[in-house]
Amino acid sequence: MSALRELYQQVILDHNKSPRNYHPLVDPTRTVDGYNPLCGDHYKIYVKMDGDRIDDVSFTGTGCAISKASASVMSAMVKGKTREEVERIFNDFHALVTGSIDADKNLDRLGKLAAFSGVSEFPARVKCASLAWHTLHAALQGTGASVSTE
Ligand code: ZN
């Protein structure tokens, strides 16, 4: 395993063990449930908007290490961002986990997202890694109260 891969692994283990923003939000603008029946991942994402900006975001729920670490990294990255900025990060993440951009060559742009680059080699885990992002996306679009990967 390369040093970079080991670092990525550490980020995922750390966020799984000590997830950031892992609590319900008081007075959220929106909450959306996200399910990945294939793996059993189930999270609720809470978003508090201030106009077009995410004032606060948090999550609760359970699932595998990849899904929980991804929700944790996501919550830390999108807090304070506008819808447009979140959309850009979401697109980067999607490109990363589906293997259409090379993480090692885009580290500055990807930041902690790069930790999930290995997921592209495991198609079954792509849904685990993407679940929180799709759920957040639905919360920002206001398109419904729940999301399922199936
Ligand atoms: Zn999973």
Backbone and ligand atoms as CSV (ligand in chain L), in Angstrom:
chain,resi,resn,atom,element,x,y,z
A,1,MET,N,N,0.844,-1.198,0.000
A,1,MET,CA,C,0.000,0.000,0.000
A,1,MET,C,C,0.878,1.247,0.000
A,2,SER,N,N,0.581,2.204,-0.885
A,2,SER,CA,C,1.385,3.421,-0.965
A,2,SER,C,C,1.109,4.300,0.249
A,3,ALA,N,N,1.999,5.271,0.485
A,3,ALA,CA,C,1.841,6.174,1.632
A,3,ALA,C,C,0.544,6.962,1.505
A,4,LEU,N,N,0.223,7.345,0.279
A,4,LEU,CA,C,-0.981,8.133,0.049
A,4,LEU,C,C,-2.230,7.312,0.350
A,5,ARG,N,N,-2.217,6.046,-0.101
A,5,ARG,CA,C,-3.346,5.146,0.183
A,5,ARG,C,C,-3.528,4.945,1.682
A,6,GLU,N,N,-2.410,4.850,2.375
A,6,GLU,CA,C,-2.474,4.674,3.833
A,6,GLU,C,C,-3.081,5.893,4.504
A,7,LEU,N,N,-2.717,7.075,3.967
A,7,LEU,CA,C,-3.259,8.317,4.500
A,7,LEU,C,C,-4.768,8.362,4.262
A,8,TYR,N,N,-5.184,7.976,3.082
A,8,TYR,CA,C,-6.614,7.953,2.744
A,8,TYR,C,C,-7.359,7.042,3.716
A,9,GLN,N,N,-6.762,5.881,3.966
A,9,GLN,CA,C,-7.349,4.899,4.872
A,9,GLN,C,C,-7.519,5.489,6.268
A,10,GLN,N,N,-6.494,6.243,6.701
A,10,GLN,CA,C,-6.531,6.885,8.016
A,10,GLN,C,C,-7.675,7.878,8.130
A,11,VAL,N,N,-7.878,8.661,7.068
A,11,VAL,CA,C,-8.948,9.672,7.066
A,11,VAL,C,C,-10.297,8.974,7.243
A,12,ILE,N,N,-10.493,7.879,6.510
A,12,ILE,CA,C,-11.770,7.154,6.588
A,12,ILE,C,C,-11.963,6.528,7.976
A,13,LEU,N,N,-10.929,5.916,8.505
A,13,LEU,CA,C,-11.023,5.302,9.837
A,13,LEU,C,C,-11.321,6.351,10.903
A,14,ASP,N,N,-10.650,7.494,10.800
A,14,ASP,CA,C,-10.821,8.566,11.776
A,14,ASP,C,C,-12.252,9.118,11.736
A,15,HIS,N,N,-12.750,9.395,10.525
A,15,HIS,CA,C,-14.104,9.951,10.415
A,15,HIS,C,C,-15.187,8.930,10.773
A,16,ASN,N,N,-14.879,7.638,10.605
A,16,ASN,CA,C,-15.840,6.618,10.998
A,16,ASN,C,C,-15.907,6.504,12.526
A,17,LYS,N,N,-14.728,6.588,13.149
A,17,LYS,CA,C,-14.640,6.443,14.596
A,17,LYS,C,C,-15.148,7.689,15.317
A,18,SER,N,N,-14.796,8.855,14.802
A,18,SER,CA,C,-15.216,10.121,15.420
A,18,SER,C,C,-15.907,11.000,14.384
A,19,PRO,N,N,-17.128,10.615,13.994
A,19,PRO,CA,C,-17.795,11.386,12.940
A,19,PRO,C,C,-18.059,12.831,13.348
A,20,ARG,N,N,-17.823,13.771,12.428
A,20,ARG,CA,C,-18.059,15.198,12.669
A,20,ARG,C,C,-19.540,15.504,12.433
A,21,ASN,N,N,-20.055,16.456,13.218
A,21,ASN,CA,C,-21.449,16.913,13.047
A,21,ASN,C,C,-22.458,15.761,13.137
A,22,TYR,N,N,-22.170,14.819,14.021
A,22,TYR,CA,C,-23.005,13.624,14.163
A,22,TYR,C,C,-24.002,13.829,15.298
A,23,HIS,N,N,-25.075,14.547,15.006
A,23,HIS,CA,C,-26.109,14.842,15.988
A,23,HIS,C,C,-27.294,15.439,15.238
A,24,PRO,N,N,-28.484,15.413,15.822
A,24,PRO,CA,C,-29.605,16.076,15.158
A,24,PRO,C,C,-29.407,17.585,15.221
A,25,LEU,N,N,-30.031,18.301,14.303
A,25,LEU,CA,C,-29.935,19.756,14.295
A,25,LEU,C,C,-31.211,20.328,14.879
A,26,VAL,N,N,-31.063,21.323,15.744
A,26,VAL,CA,C,-32.239,21.991,16.299
A,26,VAL,C,C,-32.753,22.958,15.229
A,27,ASP,N,N,-34.046,22.885,14.943
A,27,ASP,CA,C,-34.653,23.843,14.033
A,27,ASP,C,C,-34.062,23.827,12.611
A,28,PRO,N,N,-33.967,22.643,11.989
A,28,PRO,CA,C,-33.409,22.589,10.637
A,28,PRO,C,C,-34.375,23.153,9.594
A,29,THR,N,N,-33.843,23.652,8.490
A,29,THR,CA,C,-34.684,24.097,7.375
A,29,THR,C,C,-35.278,22.865,6.688
A,30,ARG,N,N,-34.439,21.817,6.561
A,30,ARG,CA,C,-34.896,20.576,5.932
A,30,ARG,C,C,-34.193,19.371,6.514
A,31,THR,N,N,-34.923,18.244,6.519
A,31,THR,CA,C,-34.287,16.968,6.862
A,31,THR,C,C,-34.672,15.987,5.762
A,32,VAL,N,N,-33.715,15.155,5.357
A,32,VAL,CA,C,-33.996,14.126,4.359
A,32,VAL,C,C,-33.360,12.817,4.819
A,33,ASP,N,N,-34.120,11.726,4.661
A,33,ASP,CA,C,-33.613,10.386,4.982
A,33,ASP,C,C,-32.976,9.781,3.742
A,34,GLY,N,N,-31.836,9.145,3.933
A,34,GLY,CA,C,-31.182,8.464,2.818
A,34,GLY,C,C,-30.975,7.003,3.150
A,35,TYR,N,N,-31.355,6.129,2.209
A,35,TYR,CA,C,-31.215,4.680,2.415
A,35,TYR,C,C,-30.369,4.069,1.315
A,36,ASN,N,N,-29.540,3.123,1.699
A,36,ASN,CA,C,-28.844,2.297,0.713
A,36,ASN,C,C,-29.166,0.853,1.084
A,37,PRO,N,N,-30.285,0.313,0.553
A,37,PRO,CA,C,-30.728,-1.028,0.967
A,37,PRO,C,C,-29.714,-2.128,0.650
A,38,LEU,N,N,-28.892,-1.881,-0.344
A,38,LEU,CA,C,-27.894,-2.870,-0.746
A,38,LEU,C,C,-26.925,-3.207,0.394
A,39,CYS,N,N,-26.605,-2.178,1.203
A,39,CYS,CA,C,-25.626,-2.358,2.284
A,39,CYS,C,C,-26.279,-2.210,3.654
A,40,GLY,N,N,-27.439,-1.546,3.714
A,40,GLY,CA,C,-28.097,-1.295,4.994
A,40,GLY,C,C,-27.746,0.055,5.592
A,41,ASP,N,N,-27.124,0.931,4.807
A,41,ASP,CA,C,-26.789,2.274,5.294
A,41,ASP,C,C,-28.060,3.114,5.360
A,42,HIS,N,N,-28.220,3.834,6.458
A,42,HIS,CA,C,-29.411,4.667,6.628
A,42,HIS,C,C,-29.051,5.901,7.452
A,43,TYR,N,N,-29.172,7.069,6.831
A,43,TYR,CA,C,-28.831,8.316,7.525
A,43,TYR,C,C,-29.916,9.345,7.337
A,44,LYS,N,N,-29.958,10.263,8.284
A,44,LYS,CA,C,-30.813,11.432,8.154
A,44,LYS,C,C,-29.886,12.637,8.103
A,45,ILE,N,N,-30.084,13.482,7.108
A,45,ILE,CA,C,-29.269,14.691,6.959
A,45,ILE,C,C,-30.121,15.894,7.347
A,46,TYR,N,N,-29.565,16.744,8.186
A,46,TYR,CA,C,-30.237,17.971,8.638
A,46,TYR,C,C,-29.509,19.159,8.019
A,47,VAL,N,N,-30.271,20.066,7.433
A,47,VAL,CA,C,-29.658,21.250,6.838
A,47,VAL,C,C,-30.358,22.497,7.349
A,48,LYS,N,N,-29.571,23.481,7.734
A,48,LYS,CA,C,-30.140,24.773,8.103
A,48,LYS,C,C,-29.585,25.796,7.116
A,49,MET,N,N,-30.485,26.401,6.353
A,49,MET,CA,C,-30.057,27.344,5.321
A,49,MET,C,C,-30.123,28.771,5.837
A,50,ASP,N,N,-29.221,29.597,5.302
A,50,ASP,CA,C,-29.270,31.034,5.531
A,50,ASP,C,C,-29.262,31.627,4.124
A,51,GLY,N,N,-30.452,31.835,3.576
A,51,GLY,CA,C,-30.561,32.245,2.173
A,51,GLY,C,C,-30.045,31.118,1.294
A,52,ASP,N,N,-28.987,31.399,0.539
A,52,ASP,CA,C,-28.462,30.420,-0.395
A,52,ASP,C,C,-27.288,29.626,0.194
A,53,ARG,N,N,-26.971,29.918,1.439
A,53,ARG,CA,C,-25.792,29.339,2.066
A,53,ARG,C,C,-26.189,28.320,3.132
A,54,ILE,N,N,-25.395,27.254,3.253
A,54,ILE,CA,C,-25.633,26.268,4.308
A,54,ILE,C,C,-25.062,26.813,5.611
A,55,ASP,N,N,-25.964,27.201,6.504
A,55,ASP,CA,C,-25.534,27.765,7.772
A,55,ASP,C,C,-25.022,26.656,8.685
A,56,ASP,N,N,-25.740,25.515,8.664
A,56,ASP,CA,C,-25.314,24.382,9.485
A,56,ASP,C,C,-25.826,23.090,8.852
A,57,VAL,N,N,-25.083,22.023,9.087
A,57,VAL,CA,C,-25.467,20.727,8.544
A,57,VAL,C,C,-25.013,19.652,9.515
A,58,SER,N,N,-25.830,18.600,9.667
A,58,SER,CA,C,-25.451,17.512,10.561
A,58,SER,C,C,-26.123,16.236,10.079
A,59,PHE,N,N,-25.786,15.131,10.720
A,59,PHE,CA,C,-26.417,13.865,10.328
A,59,PHE,C,C,-26.504,12.918,11.509
A,60,THR,N,N,-27.452,11.978,11.407
A,60,THR,CA,C,-27.563,10.887,12.376
A,60,THR,C,C,-27.803,9.621,11.558
A,61,GLY,N,N,-27.671,8.479,12.198
A,61,GLY,CA,C,-27.949,7.222,11.506
A,61,GLY,C,C,-26.795,6.254,11.607
A,62,THR,N,N,-26.939,5.144,10.895
A,62,THR,CA,C,-25.927,4.098,10.961
A,62,THR,C,C,-25.644,3.519,9.585
A,63,GLY,N,N,-24.504,2.891,9.482
A,63,GLY,CA,C,-24.122,2.248,8.233
A,63,GLY,C,C,-22.668,1.823,8.296
A,64,CYS,N,N,-22.148,1.394,7.158
A,64,CYS,CA,C,-20.771,0.909,7.110
A,64,CYS,C,C,-19.778,2.066,7.257
A,65,ALA,N,N,-18.514,1.723,7.448
A,65,ALA,CA,C,-17.464,2.724,7.685
A,65,ALA,C,C,-17.369,3.738,6.542
A,66,ILE,N,N,-17.472,3.261,5.313
A,66,ILE,CA,C,-17.342,4.160,4.152
A,66,ILE,C,C,-18.483,5.180,4.151
A,67,SER,N,N,-19.709,4.700,4.393
A,67,SER,CA,C,-20.852,5.609,4.335
A,67,SER,C,C,-20.806,6.631,5.466
A,68,LYS,N,N,-20.402,6.188,6.652
A,68,LYS,CA,C,-20.360,7.115,7.782
A,68,LYS,C,C,-19.228,8.128,7.614
A,69,ALA,N,N,-18.069,7.663,7.191
A,69,ALA,CA,C,-16.939,8.581,6.980
A,69,ALA,C,C,-17.272,9.590,5.889
A,70,SER,N,N,-17.971,9.131,4.866
A,70,SER,CA,C,-18.321,10.029,3.774
A,70,SER,C,C,-19.289,11.114,4.247
A,71,ALA,N,N,-20.284,10.735,5.046
A,71,ALA,CA,C,-21.238,11.709,5.583
A,71,ALA,C,C,-20.506,12.716,6.479
A,72,SER,N,N,-19.545,12.225,7.258
A,72,SER,CA,C,-18.790,13.084,8.163
A,72,SER,C,C,-17.925,14.088,7.392
A,73,VAL,N,N,-17.177,13.599,6.407
A,73,VAL,CA,C,-16.323,14.477,5.590
A,73,VAL,C,C,-17.200,15.498,4.854
A,74,MET,N,N,-18.318,15.008,4.326
A,74,MET,CA,C,-19.228,15.891,3.605
A,74,MET,C,C,-19.705,17.032,4.503
A,75,SER,N,N,-20.165,16.685,5.710
A,75,SER,CA,C,-20.716,17.709,6.605
A,75,SER,C,C,-19.668,18.768,6.923
A,76,ALA,N,N,-18.423,18.325,7.113
A,76,ALA,CA,C,-17.353,19.269,7.432
A,76,ALA,C,C,-17.033,20.160,6.226
A,77,MET,N,N,-17.152,19.596,5.032
A,77,MET,CA,C,-16.779,20.355,3.827
A,77,MET,C,C,-17.818,21.352,3.362
A,78,VAL,N,N,-19.096,21.060,3.563
A,78,VAL,CA,C,-20.124,21.908,2.961
A,78,VAL,C,C,-20.644,23.006,3.891
A,79,LYS,N,N,-20.287,22.934,5.163
A,79,LYS,CA,C,-20.777,23.949,6.095
A,79,LYS,C,C,-20.262,25.333,5.675
A,80,GLY,N,N,-21.185,26.287,5.567
A,80,GLY,CA,C,-20.799,27.642,5.178
A,80,GLY,C,C,-20.751,27.871,3.669
A,81,LYS,N,N,-20.945,26.805,2.891
A,81,LYS,CA,C,-20.864,26.923,1.426
A,81,LYS,C,C,-22.233,27.282,0.820
A,82,THR,N,N,-22.194,27.873,-0.361
A,82,THR,CA,C,-23.432,28.171,-1.083
A,82,THR,C,C,-23.859,26.927,-1.855
A,83,ARG,N,N,-25.111,26.943,-2.316
A,83,ARG,CA,C,-25.622,25.834,-3.134
A,83,ARG,C,C,-24.722,25.551,-4.324
A,84,GLU,N,N,-24.273,26.632,-4.978
A,84,GLU,CA,C,-23.448,26.484,-6.171
A,84,GLU,C,C,-22.103,25.826,-5.838
A,85,GLU,N,N,-21.509,26.234,-4.721
A,85,GLU,CA,C,-20.230,25.644,-4.300
A,85,GLU,C,C,-20.416,24.164,-3.956
A,86,VAL,N,N,-21.529,23.858,-3.290
A,86,VAL,CA,C,-21.805,22.469,-2.918
A,86,VAL,C,C,-21.996,21.615,-4.169
A,87,GLU,N,N,-22.666,22.192,-5.153
A,87,GLU,CA,C,-22.904,21.495,-6.428
A,87,GLU,C,C,-21.569,21.120,-7.089
A,88,ARG,N,N,-20.620,22.032,-7.030
A,88,ARG,CA,C,-19.306,21.787,-7.622
A,88,ARG,C,C,-18.582,20.655,-6.867
A,89,ILE,N,N,-18.634,20.685,-5.534
A,89,ILE,CA,C,-17.975,19.653,-4.728
A,89,ILE,C,C,-18.649,18.291,-4.982
A,90,PHE,N,N,-19.986,18.321,-5.058
A,90,PHE,CA,C,-20.761,17.100,-5.331
A,90,PHE,C,C,-20.339,16.497,-6.678
A,91,ASN,N,N,-20.181,17.344,-7.683
A,91,ASN,CA,C,-19.757,16.859,-9.004
A,91,ASN,C,C,-18.345,16.277,-8.966
A,92,ASP,N,N,-17.462,16.944,-8.216
A,92,ASP,CA,C,-16.094,16.434,-8.060
A,92,ASP,C,C,-16.113,15.065,-7.384
A,93,PHE,N,N,-16.929,14.951,-6.341
A,93,PHE,CA,C,-17.002,13.700,-5.591
A,93,PHE,C,C,-17.516,12.573,-6.489
A,94,HIS,N,N,-18.543,12.884,-7.253
A,94,HIS,CA,C,-19.119,11.884,-8.139
A,94,HIS,C,C,-18.096,11.426,-9.180
A,95,ALA,N,N,-17.374,12.388,-9.726
A,95,ALA,CA,C,-16.338,12.064,-10.726
A,95,ALA,C,C,-15.247,11.196,-10.097
A,96,LEU,N,N,-14.941,11.501,-8.840
A,96,LEU,CA,C,-13.894,10.768,-8.130
A,96,LEU,C,C,-14.277,9.311,-7.887
A,97,VAL,N,N,-15.469,9.086,-7.327
A,97,VAL,CA,C,-15.853,7.716,-6.955
A,97,VAL,C,C,-16.257,6.873,-8.167
A,98,THR,N,N,-16.510,7.524,-9.300
A,98,THR,CA,C,-16.806,6.748,-10.502
A,98,THR,C,C,-15.549,6.631,-11.373
A,99,GLY,N,N,-14.424,7.154,-10.840
A,99,GLY,CA,C,-13.139,6.964,-11.506
A,99,GLY,C,C,-12.894,7.848,-12.716
A,100,SER,N,N,-13.676,8.941,-12.855
A,100,SER,CA,C,-13.436,9.775,-14.040
A,100,SER,C,C,-12.470,10.938,-13.799
A,101,ILE,N,N,-12.017,11.149,-12.547
A,101,ILE,CA,C,-10.858,12.039,-12.362
A,101,ILE,C,C,-9.832,11.356,-11.477
A,102,ASP,N,N,-8.587,11.702,-11.714
A,102,ASP,CA,C,-7.477,11.099,-10.994
A,102,ASP,C,C,-7.214,11.901,-9.714
A,103,ALA,N,N,-7.455,11.280,-8.564
A,103,ALA,CA,C,-7.318,11.972,-7.284
A,103,ALA,C,C,-5.903,12.502,-7.067
A,104,ASP,N,N,-4.910,11.680,-7.364
A,104,ASP,CA,C,-3.532,12.057,-7.067
A,104,ASP,C,C,-3.102,13.315,-7.829
A,105,LYS,N,N,-3.755,13.584,-8.962
A,105,LYS,CA,C,-3.392,14.764,-9.758
A,105,LYS,C,C,-4.265,15.966,-9.432
A,106,ASN,N,N,-5.251,15.778,-8.561
A,106,ASN,CA,C,-6.174,16.876,-8.245
A,106,ASN,C,C,-6.321,17.077,-6.740
A,107,LEU,N,N,-5.225,16.827,-6.005
A,107,LEU,CA,C,-5.300,16.871,-4.542
A,107,LEU,C,C,-5.700,18.242,-4.001
A,108,ASP,N,N,-5.183,19.310,-4.604
A,108,ASP,CA,C,-5.493,20.664,-4.120
A,108,ASP,C,C,-6.987,20.934,-4.219
A,109,ARG,N,N,-7.535,20.493,-5.325
A,109,ARG,CA,C,-8.943,20.755,-5.578
A,109,ARG,C,C,-9.849,19.862,-4.720
A,110,LEU,N,N,-9.448,18.610,-4.526
A,110,LEU,CA,C,-10.312,17.640,-3.846
A,110,LEU,C,C,-10.229,17.687,-2.321
A,111,GLY,N,N,-9.068,18.054,-1.796
A,111,GLY,CA,C,-8.897,18.051,-0.343
A,111,GLY,C,C,-9.207,16.673,0.224
A,112,LYS,N,N,-9.968,16.630,1.312
A,112,LYS,CA,C,-10.270,15.369,2.002
A,112,LYS,C,C,-11.093,14.390,1.165
A,113,LEU,N,N,-11.752,14.910,0.131
A,113,LEU,CA,C,-12.530,14.009,-0.732
A,113,LEU,C,C,-11.647,12.926,-1.323
A,114,ALA,N,N,-10.374,13.273,-1.531
A,114,ALA,CA,C,-9.428,12.345,-2.163
A,114,ALA,C,C,-9.349,11.022,-1.409
A,115,ALA,N,N,-9.679,11.057,-0.118
A,115,ALA,CA,C,-9.635,9.842,0.698
A,115,ALA,C,C,-10.542,8.744,0.140
A,116,PHE,N,N,-11.537,9.150,-0.653
A,116,PHE,CA,C,-12.495,8.173,-1.182
A,116,PHE,C,C,-12.159,7.704,-2.590
A,117,SER,N,N,-10.942,8.042,-3.044
A,117,SER,CA,C,-10.575,7.687,-4.423
A,117,SER,C,C,-10.554,6.173,-4.640
A,118,GLY,N,N,-10.186,5.408,-3.592
A,118,GLY,CA,C,-10.111,3.953,-3.721
A,118,GLY,C,C,-11.465,3.302,-3.973
A,119,VAL,N,N,-12.535,4.025,-3.631
A,119,VAL,CA,C,-13.893,3.503,-3.780
A,119,VAL,C,C,-14.216,3.163,-5.233
A,120,SER,N,N,-13.612,3.922,-6.162
A,120,SER,CA,C,-13.914,3.697,-7.583
A,120,SER,C,C,-13.539,2.280,-8.026
A,121,GLU,N,N,-12.644,1.628,-7.267
A,121,GLU,CA,C,-12.253,0.259,-7.616
A,121,GLU,C,C,-13.251,-0.782,-7.089
A,122,PHE,N,N,-14.203,-0.333,-6.271
A,122,PHE,CA,C,-15.185,-1.248,-5.691
A,122,PHE,C,C,-16.599,-0.746,-5.972
A,123,PRO,N,N,-17.143,-1.105,-7.133
A,123,PRO,CA,C,-18.443,-0.562,-7.554
A,123,PRO,C,C,-19.545,-0.677,-6.506
A,124,ALA,N,N,-19.544,-1.744,-5.712
A,124,ALA,CA,C,-20.595,-1.913,-4.695
A,124,ALA,C,C,-20.499,-0.851,-3.604
A,125,ARG,N,N,-19.287,-0.303,-3.395
A,125,ARG,CA,C,-19.117,0.700,-2.335
A,125,ARG,C,C,-19.417,2.117,-2.809
A,126,VAL,N,N,-19.571,2.306,-4.116
A,126,VAL,CA,C,-19.838,3.650,-4.641
A,126,VAL,C,C,-21.132,4.197,-4.036
A,127,LYS,N,N,-22.127,3.321,-3.894
A,127,LYS,CA,C,-23.404,3.754,-3.319
A,127,LYS,C,C,-23.259,4.115,-1.852
A,128,CYS,N,N,-22.401,3.394,-1.141
A,128,CYS,CA,C,-22.136,3.706,0.270
A,128,CYS,C,C,-21.523,5.102,0.376
A,129,ALA,N,N,-20.529,5.350,-0.468
A,129,ALA,CA,C,-19.804,6.627,-0.408
A,129,ALA,C,C,-20.667,7.791,-0.870
A,130,SER,N,N,-21.588,7.528,-1.796
A,130,SER,CA,C,-22.381,8.611,-2.385
A,130,SER,C,C,-23.662,8.916,-1.620
A,131,LEU,N,N,-24.078,8.001,-0.743
A,131,LEU,CA,C,-25.393,8.126,-0.107
A,131,LEU,C,C,-25.625,9.498,0.540
A,132,ALA,N,N,-24.694,9.927,1.394
A,132,ALA,CA,C,-24.877,11.200,2.095
A,132,ALA,C,C,-24.939,12.370,1.114
A,133,TRP,N,N,-24.148,12.275,0.051
A,133,TRP,CA,C,-24.124,13.357,-0.949
A,133,TRP,C,C,-25.452,13.439,-1.684
A,134,HIS,N,N,-25.997,12.302,-2.073
A,134,HIS,CA,C,-27.295,12.311,-2.770
A,134,HIS,C,C,-28.395,12.823,-1.839
A,135,THR,N,N,-28.270,12.466,-0.558
A,135,THR,CA,C,-29.267,12.888,0.421
A,135,THR,C,C,-29.192,14.404,0.630
A,136,LEU,N,N,-27.971,14.916,0.744
A,136,LEU,CA,C,-27.785,16.364,0.879
A,136,LEU,C,C,-28.332,17.085,-0.357
A,137,HIS,N,N,-28.031,16.547,-1.511
A,137,HIS,CA,C,-28.486,17.113,-2.774
A,137,HIS,C,C,-30.011,17.245,-2.770
A,138,ALA,N,N,-30.692,16.178,-2.340
A,138,ALA,CA,C,-32.161,16.199,-2.273
A,138,ALA,C,C,-32.635,17.250,-1.271
A,139,ALA,N,N,-31.897,17.408,-0.168
A,139,ALA,CA,C,-32.272,18.404,0.838
A,139,ALA,C,C,-32.150,19.813,0.263
A,140,LEU,N,N,-31.108,20.040,-0.520
A,140,LEU,CA,C,-30.894,21.371,-1.098
A,140,LEU,C,C,-31.903,21.665,-2.207
A,141,GLN,N,N,-32.301,20.613,-2.936
A,141,GLN,CA,C,-33.267,20.797,-4.017
A,141,GLN,C,C,-34.702,20.838,-3.485
A,142,GLY,N,N,-34.889,20.301,-2.268
A,142,GLY,CA,C,-36.224,20.250,-1.700
A,142,GLY,C,C,-37.133,19.308,-2.475
A,143,THR,N,N,-36.561,18.208,-2.967
A,143,THR,CA,C,-37.310,17.304,-3.837
A,143,THR,C,C,-37.987,16.139,-3.120
A,144,GLY,N,N,-37.939,16.098,-1.807
A,144,GLY,CA,C,-38.631,14.998,-1.132
A,144,GLY,C,C,-38.050,14.727,0.231
A,145,ALA,N,N,-38.705,13.851,0.972
A,145,ALA,CA,C,-38.301,13.604,2.341
A,145,ALA,C,C,-37.378,12.395,2.476
A,146,SER,N,N,-37.245,11.617,1.385
A,146,SER,CA,C,-36.317,10.504,1.466
A,146,SER,C,C,-35.723,10.169,0.103
A,147,VAL,N,N,-34.546,9.514,0.167
A,147,VAL,CA,C,-33.791,9.159,-1.023
A,147,VAL,C,C,-33.365,7.711,-0.857
A,148,SER,N,N,-33.420,6.945,-1.943
A,148,SER,CA,C,-32.906,5.577,-1.892
A,148,SER,C,C,-31.997,5.360,-3.083
A,149,THR,N,N,-30.912,4.599,-2.838
A,149,THR,CA,C,-29.959,4.340,-3.918
A,149,THR,C,C,-30.493,3.278,-4.872
A,150,GLU,N,N,-31.586,2.587,-4.468
A,150,GLU,CA,C,-32.146,1.539,-5.344
A,150,GLU,C,C,-33.409,2.040,-6.033
L,1,ZN,ZN,ZN,-22.393,0.815,3.026
